[in-house]
Amino acid sequence: MKNLGEAYYNRIKGMFVPFGHSPEAIERDINNYIDKIEFYTEQIENSFESGATTELIKNLEEVQKMLQKVYAIPCESNVIILLRSARLHDSQHSRKLLQQTIADLLLLSIEMQKAQHLGVSDSHKYKKVEVNEQIAVNMSAVGRLIETGDYDKARSIVSDARSTTDAFGKMDKMLVGREYNRAGELAKTLEKEHVGHITQSIGKDKGTKIVLAVDDRPEILTTVTAALRGHYRVLAAPDGQVALQIMGQHKVDLFFLDIDMPGMDGFELARRIRADRKYADTPILFLTAHSSRDHIARAINLGSNDFIVKPATNITLLAKARRYMDMD
């Protein structure tokens, strides 16, 4: 397997717009953003829990400015939606989005810390996938909002995301002109187009690598299988004991783990995976509805690489899987 430290550094460099400077300048930037992430993660959580909407909006706006310089697309996408919800005093889905944003920020901070003492690389291979992922997710949300007649929310997302592609500017004009049908059709077309760009960017592995999904809910296993079909060979396990048996029979290249399962929970399974020398560096992604800071911290301490809050779109699952497969 490729040196994991170098792979982490490649990912971090792909997130940073200012990279390409000297190693000293890069380390200074990383330290600066680690401090900002830790500060704003706490501020956002506190203002959300206390119901201080004005303070929450202010903190989210500061984070968005930061993430425009740090190329962390999934974090930025969630922050945009949280900002929209806060400005419109709409709490729907905010709890899940808040916890996913906190998870993404904490993981970003940890990866930056791991990258601090590594050499410079020129890899930006994740940037293209994540740009298209963000656009596709936003287009999907806009399309659904237009279908339900929630034009103000649709325009809010379009307005906040205009910097990612010129198409959002065109769509904004349609919404202002009340050309809702045209805007909805454009959203669907562009969502399909950018999903295609993701597939083209990541290619197809035709089942040469193995993903093991572990969850006691069959519908989740079906979702992961559908998202990765044609790209990887997906094996499914309903509990930890079956997962351990599969690990002994096959060389797994990536794990998707639930936390709350009967018998052996996801944390114990992650511990056992890491205890096996063969899987000491294999990527572990938690896919779970448990999203408290304690759960996130425990998952990270057990050596997980990412934390995805359910429900997750097929686009997100595929992009996440490919990101870690590219570490090989």
N, C-alpha and C positions, 0 to 999 in steps of 0.2 A: 504494500500500500504506500502511496505517495506520503511524504512527510506531512503529518497533520498540522504541525506548526506552520509550515509554508502555506498549506491550504487555507488555514484561518487567516493568514496575512493577505492572501489573494482576495478573500471575501471582504475583508475590511477595506482594502485598497479600492475595490470595486464600489464601495459605499461612499468614498470620499471624493468630492470634486477637487479639492486643492492638492491631492496627491500628485506626485511627480517631482516634488521638491526634495530637499536633502533629507536623509534619515532623521536628523535632529529636528527639522521642521515638522516632519510627520509625527514624531513622538510628542512634540509640543501640542500639536493639534489633537492627538489622541487623548492626552492628559486633560486638555481643556474640555473635550466632549464627555469624557468619563465623569468629570465633576458636574457638568451640566445635567447629564442624564440622571445621576443620583439625586441631585437637588430637585429637579422638576418631577421626577417620578413620585417623590414624597409629597410635593406640593399639589400635584394633580389629584392624588388619592385623597388627601386631606380635604381639599376644597369640594370634591365630589361628595364625600361622606357627610360633610357639614352642610351641604346644600347651598354653599356660597357660589352662586352662579356667576356673578361678575368676576370673582377671583378665579374660578375655573376657566372661564373664557380667556382671561388674561394669561394664565399659565399655558393653556393649550396653544394660544397664538405664539408665545415665546418658543414652545417646543416645535411648532411648525416652521418657524424661522430657522431653528437649529437644524431640523431635518432636511431643509432645502439645501443646506451645505453638506450635511452628512447624507450620503446617498442610501437611505434606509427606506425603501419604497413601502413595504408592508406597514411599518410604523406610521409613515406619513399619511397613507390612505385611511387608516383608522382614526388618526387625529383629525383629519378633515371631516369625517362623518360625526365624530364626537363634537367638534366645534359647531357643526350645523345643528345638531340636536340641542346643544346648550343655548345657542342663539334663538332657536325657535321654541325653547322651553318644552322640548319633546324628550321624554326620558326613555322612549321605547328602544330597546336593545342597548342602552347606554352601559348597563352593568357589564354585559358580556364584552362589549367593545373596550371598555375601560380596562378590564382584566387582561384582554389580549394585548392592548397597547403597553400595559405595564410589563407583561411577560416579554414582549418584543424588545422593550427598552432595556430591561435587565439583562437579557441575553446579548444584546448589542454591546452593553457596557463590559460584560465578561469577555466577549470576543475581542474587544479593543484591548483589554488588559493582556490577553494572551498574545496579541499581535505586537506588543510594544518592543520586544527584544528580537524581532525577526528581521531578516534581510528584505530588501526591496524587490518586488516582483512587478511585472507589467500586465498582470491578468485583470481584465475587466469583463470576463465572460458571463457574470451573473447579472450585470446591469441591464442587458437587453431583455432577458426573460422577465425581470422584475418590473421594468417599465411597461411591457405589454400586459403583465398580470394586473398591474394597477389600473390601466386603462380599461381592460376587459371587465374587471370587477365594478368599476365606476359606471361603465356603460350599462351593465346588467342592472345596477341599482336605479339608474335614471330611467331605463326602459320600464321597469316595474312601477315606478312612481308615476310615470306618464299614463300607464294603463289604468291605474287606480284614480287618476284625476288629481294627484297631489303635485301640481305644477310648481308651487313655490319651493318645495323641498327638492324637486328635480333640478330647478334652476340654481338652487344653493350649491348642490354638488357640482354642477357644470361650472359655475362661477369659480369655485375654489380650486377646481382641477384644470383650469384653462392653460396653465403653464406646461402641462404634460403633452398636449397635442393641439394643433390648430383646429381640429375637428370640434373641440369643445366650444371654441369661439363661434363657429358656424351654428352649432346647436343652440347656443345661447341666443343668437339672433332669431332663430325659429321660435323659441319659447317666448321671447319678448313680443314677437309678432303673432303669437297665439297659433302658430302652425304646429299644433301638438301632434297630429298624425305623422307629419313629415319628420318631426324630431324623434318620435318613437321608432319609426322605421329606420332612421339613421342610427339610433342607438343600437338596435338589433344587428344591423349590418356591421357596424364597427366592433361590437362585441365578438361576433363570429370571426371577423377579420383578425383581430388581435389574439384570439385563442389560436387561430391558425399560425400566427407569427410565433407563438410560444412553442407549438409543436415543431415548427420548422427550425427554431433556434436550438431546441434541446435534442431533436432527432428521435429516433426509435431504436431501442436496444433489443427489440424482438425477443424478449424473455431471457436474455443472457444473464441478467442479474436477478437476485431474489429479494423480495420485500416480504417480511412477515408482519401481518397485522394481527394484533391480539386484543379482542374485545368480547364481552359476553353478550353484546347485542348484535344479532345477525344483520340488521339493517346497516350498521356501521361497517361491518366487514364487507357487505355488498357495495357500499359507497366507495370504500378505498379500492376495492377490486376494479370497479367500473372506472374510477379516475385514472388508474395506472395501467389498465389493460392495453396491450399492444406495445407498451414501453418496458415493462418488467414482468417477471413471473411473480405473481402474488400468491403467497400461502396464507391461510387464515387459521387462527386458533381461538377457541372460545374461552380459554383460561390459561393460567400460567403453566400448569403441568403439561398440557398439550404443547404449548410453545417450547418448553424445554426439550420435549421429545423430538419436535421438528428440528430444533437447533442441533441435535445430535445426529440427525439424518442428512441435513443439508447445510451448506455454508451460506448463511444469511448475510446479505449486504446492507440491509437497513431494517430497522424496527419501527413500527407504529404501535404504541402501547396506550391502552386505557389505564386509568388509575383504579377506579372502583370496580373490582371484580370479585366474585365469590372465591373463597379459599385464599389463594395467593394474589395479593393486589399488585398493581403495576409497579409500585416502588420496590417491593421485594423481588419482583421479576427483573427489574432493572439492575438491582444489586447482584443477582445471580448471573445476569448476562455479563456484567463488568468483571465478575470474579473468574469468568472463563477466559483464559489468556487469548484464545482464538477470537474473542469478541471484545477485547479490551479497548479497541479504537473504533468499533463499528458504530455508525450513527444511530442514536436512539431519539425518536421524536414522540413526545407525549401528545396524544389526541384525546382530549378529555373535557368534560363539563366542569370539573373541579378547577377553579381558577383563582383561588386566594393567593395572596403573596406567600403564605407559608407553603402551599402546595408547589408554587413556582420555585421557591428557594430550595425545597427538598429535592425536587426533580433535578435542578441544576447541580446540587451537591452530589447527587448520585451519578453524575456524569452524562446527563441528557444533553443533546445538542440543540433541541428546539422544543417549544411548548405551544401547541395549537389548541385554541379553545373551540369546542364544538358549538354550533355546526360549522364545518369548513366546506368551502366550495371545491368542486373538482379541479378547478384551475389552481387553487392554492395548494391542494394536496400534491398535484403533479409537479408544480414549480418547486415546492419544498423538497420533494423526493429527489428531483433531478439536481437541485443545488448540492445536496450532500453526496449523491452518487458521483458528481464531478470532482469530489475530493480524492477519488481513487487515482 
